Amino acid sequence: MLLAHPVVLKNLIEQYETLRALHAESGTSEARQRMEDVAYTLCVSTGTRDTEAALVAARHRLPGARTEDDSLLTT
């Protein structure tokens, strides 16, 4: 599997978090589409199918991420 560069992942995370903070999911059709596009790209870039899992996986690949991070584990 090809892995996205950490800079690309950081940019996608920032875009998604900005759109979420602006409540794009309940905004205009263009805003909703942009959020869906960023979420899809995050999932493809991380090899996941869920946006929340994609965010965790992307953050894990960023420089300075703790290698012993267990946030992917469920309780």
C-alpha positions in Angstrom: 0.0 0.0 0.0 1.2 3.5 -0.8 1.5 5.7 2.2 0.7 9.4 2.0 3.5 11.8 3.0 3.1 13.2 6.6 2.7 16.8 5.2 -0.2 15.7 3.1 -1.8 13.9 6.1 -1.3 17.0 8.3 -3.0 19.2 5.7 -5.9 16.8 5.3 -6.4 16.6 9.1 -6.3 20.4 9.3 -8.9 20.7 6.5 -11.2 18.2 8.1 -11.0 19.7 11.5 -11.6 23.2 10.1 -14.7 22.0 8.2 -16.0 20.1 11.2 -15.5 23.2 13.4 -17.4 25.3 10.9 -20.2 22.6 10.9 -19.8 22.0 7.2 -21.9 18.9 7.5 -25.0 21.0 8.0 -23.9 23.9 5.7 -24.3 24.4 2.0 -24.1 21.5 -0.4 -20.7 22.7 -1.5 -19.4 22.7 2.1 -20.9 19.2 2.7 -19.3 17.9 -0.5 -15.9 19.4 0.5 -16.1 17.7 3.9 -17.1 14.4 2.3 -14.2 14.7 -0.2 -11.6 15.4 2.5 -13.0 12.5 4.6 -12.8 10.2 1.6 -9.2 11.3 0.8 -8.2 10.7 4.4 -9.7 7.2 4.3 -7.9 6.4 1.1 -4.7 7.9 2.3 -4.7 5.8 5.5 -6.2 2.6 4.2 -9.3 2.9 6.4 -13.0 3.0 5.8 -14.1 5.2 8.7 -13.3 8.9 9.1 -12.5 8.7 12.8 -10.2 5.7 12.2 -8.6 7.6 9.3 -7.9 10.6 11.6 -6.3 8.4 14.3 -4.2 6.6 11.6 -3.2 9.9 10.0 -2.2 11.4 13.3 -0.2 8.3 14.1 1.9 8.9 11.0 2.8 12.5 11.8 6.3 13.3 13.0 6.4 13.2 16.8 3.6 10.7 17.1 4.1 8.3 20.0 4.9 4.9 18.7 3.4 3.3 21.8 0.1 5.1 21.3 -2.7 2.7 22.0 -5.5 5.0 20.7 -6.3 2.5 18.0 -7.3 -0.1 20.6 -10.8 -0.3 21.8 -11.8 -1.0 25.4 
